[in-house]
Amino acid sequence: MPSSQERQTRPRDYGTVNAVWSALVAGLLTAAKGRGGEAPPGSELPVLGLATFALTKAVSKEKVGSWVRSTLVDPDGGHPTGRGVRFVAGELLTCPRCLGAWTSVAIVGLRVISPREGRIVASLLATSAINDGLQASFSYLCARSNDAGARARVGEVDARAADARLADLEVTRASGG
């Protein structure tokens, strides 16, 4: 039996979405050629990658991006709604890896068409991505520290209980029992 996804989409639906992406890239290349725009140097790729990550995550996962997803994704289950291209667009908006290809066109496109503004926006988004990583690391370290503290407290309780049992045994032995 075909899955619900297979019943709601056809290969041409994905082809349509791929054609739109390709048209955006072709438009970017045409606009860049007309303006004399060059590809960003390799040294900027880390910042552009972090910026793409931040924008993608905001759109696909965060509350702040829920307005973008609202017409294509079920707000309760987070699953795409509709059929055909509409369903595929909902899948795209809920898949950070998939959406990243699209947001990279926007980030790199802005950088190529308007270099100064593109660097500013990429820097802001990259800083946001770095902050996101630091916040996740901080949360992880706090959780580990809390776990270690809880284990230490359990160990102290266990040690006190063992000391009490040992004292009871010593009293029992001393009384001849």
Phi, psi and omega in degrees: 000133181290149179289167180298327178296317182295327179285337186264347182226160174233161179306324182292336176295317176291323177299321178297315180295319177296324178294321178297315178300315179298321178295321177297317178296317179298319178297320177297314180297320179295315180296320180295319180296319180294333181258359182074022182290140178250156175297145177299145178293157181303331180295340180269351184301320177300317179294317179295322177296316177296321179296318178298316178302311183297314180294318180299313181297318180299317182286317189272338188232332189271157177301324183298337179261005183298330179296329179288320183279342193304326183272350185241351185228136176295119185294334182279312183263345181073017181259148178301150178245169176082196182225164173063224183298325178300315178296317180298319178296321176296320176299317181301317183288343180256002181244101182302322180295319180291314182294333180303325178296326180282315181292331177295326176298318180293313183294309180293321178301314178298319180297322182283316184284319180228082188307313182298309181295322178297320178293321180296310181297316179298320179295318178298313181291323178295320177298320176298318179295319178296317176301317179301315178296318179294319178297317179296320178295317179299315179299318179298313181295322177296317179297317178297317180296317178297320177298315180297319178297318179295319178295322179294319178295320176297319178298320178296317179296315178299319181295318178296320178295320179294319178298319179295318178296319179296318178297319177298319179296319179296319178297317180298316179295317183295329181274002176090014184261000000 
